[in-house]
Amino acid sequence: MDIFIQQILNGLSIASVITLIAIGVTLIFGLTGIINFAHGEFLMIGGIVTWLAVSAGLGFPLAVVLAILAVGLMGYILERGLFRFTLERPTNGFIVSLGLIVVLQHVVVLFWNPNQKSIPRPLTTVWEVGGVRIASVRVMVIAITIAVVALSFRMITASRYGRALRASVEDRDTAALMGIPVRRYITGVFVLGSALAGLGGALLIALFPITPFTGGTMVMKGFAVALIGGLGNIYGAVAAGLILGIVEGFSAGYGFSQWTDAYSFALMILVLIVRPHGLFGGTSGPRMAS
Amino acid sequence: MTEGLHQDRAGCGLKALRSLLPVLVILALIALVPLFSPSNRFLSLAISAGINVIALYGLSVLFGQTGILSMGHAALVGVGAYAAAILARDFGVGFWAALPAAALASAAFAMIVGIPSLRVGGHHFVIMTFAFGQLLAIVLTNGGDYTGAATGLDLAGPVTLFGADMSDLTRYYLMVVAFVTTAAVASWAIINSSYGRTLRAIRENEKLAASLGINVGRHKIGAFVVSGIFAGISGVLLAYFLGHISPSQFSSFPSIYLALMVMIGGARLIEGPLAGGILVAFLPEVLNLDPVQSRIVYGVCLIAVIMLLPDGLIGGVVRALRAALSGKPKPETQQRNATPSEARR
């Protein structure tokens, strides 16, 4: 029983990071139709920035803020410089993101070598509750994610900006006709998604060492979660993140750890075959004016 | 516009043949390279490039003609390579018998992946193929002794042709050139057949094609299977050339590099895959870059090509030459015709 709870906790802490990616992925896709594979590299850069900041002697909280700001800024620059021009052809946006994967990974390798990078755990306390060992750092990751996700929800469901955003996801052209500055929202979503990925990277490096190639697997899991939940559907992404976290936690706890990475993909393929729009229903991308 | 960009009208004999001619001339010149006693390093690079080009011709049928982008092409190559290695180990099957068997295995795998993936349509296909690629790598890694786990399999069979040993680098080089030629001719034949026109109709407008009675789903899967045949053959050549294969060679990142090559070269023109494969293989040599730097250059090239030359490098050069020769600006319609992914809405 104690192993069981511990594994669920482990699964959930990784699922937190994946959910943070999935929200960015799902929002960007919902609004622009761009499948941004480079989102995992945004996460990786977030981790690297945290590592650099902590190695330079800064505290972890400050490093997290730096990672969020740096990756958010990067998202802004990339959207203005590249993705803006691919809005009419989302496939081109996808291909650009492939190029970005290669470039970002190897720029990091070039400057900071391909080896694993880790920081000392920001919280080292381990609580013992009834024989269950709970690492506080994992609890921190889960708590921060819950807070951030709740905040994003609140923004998206309750504020007028959120309503405008949802309207734009639903139908870009009509939203634009209603006077919503859709282009600016697209930039905003890129920045928000990137900032969340930056946070995800910072949290990930608090849990595990990362390499410049960590982004690839993580983004696939992010996409798996986004697709399982239904692309464009944030609730779906969070729910699917939970499911995946629990499944991965179980598998690691019961001796199938070498297959851990396979579950997300297998689950995704299965869900897509049975329900092509995801478990909770999503958009199939923005309707393009033809 | 003559050949190239307006392949749709090039169905009639002579014109179609003319589009094949440049590739044949280039390949004939490439086949003469051993006369200049190149270094072993050059030959190895050229062989790897050629093996990639064969796979790229399959990808160009899929992406260039049908407008479907696969991120699992390296997985199909991997199926071919593993099929060759396992057949040689367990059944003593040699190179030539492994070719059709591996092509069949890759085609079957493509069909298994294609049926569910294409059912979900559009953007999901890319992600599905990517996921299948990753899954294959995981399965191969966890396959125990049968697939050799993470270290992979060795393959030490001799390749003979009419009793002559082909393992020698120069001979293997010539053989790969012959295979590349076959692949180019096959892809040219597909482009200029009524089948190719059907695929292009699907690329340009799926709904319209369906309304004309074209079975869109079946043809898309068919195109994926065809790309699998090319990939399988390329896999056999790769396995016998390297003598050792491992799962990481066929995961999704090699697939990204294949997609990158075909797009840098240009997926629609028959010269595209050849140019892309050669360019990506030799660019680091020419510019004297280390692998990390050259990858950055590839990535930047890909982004630049997509943003600036949607036809790929060769298409762009051809268009620029034509514009310079005729001296008149391009009308809007041709610009539209030349952009990939038009059909993807």
Interface residues (C-beta under 8 A of the other chain):
Chain A: F29 G33 I35 F37 L82 F85 T86 R89 P90 T91 N92 F94 I95 V96 L98 G99 L100 I101 V102 V103 Q105 H106 V107 V109 L110 G216 T217 M220 F223 A224 L227 L231 Q258 W259 D261 A262 F265 A266 M268 I269 L272 I273 P276 S284 G285 M288 S290
Chain B: L69 P116 R119 V120 G121 G122 H123 H124 V126 I127 M128 F130 A131 F132 Q134 L135 I138 V139 T141 N142 S252 F253 I256 Y257 A259 L260 M263 V292 Q293 R295 I296 Y298 G299 V300 C301 L302 I303 I306 M307 P310 T339 P340 S341 E342 R344 R345
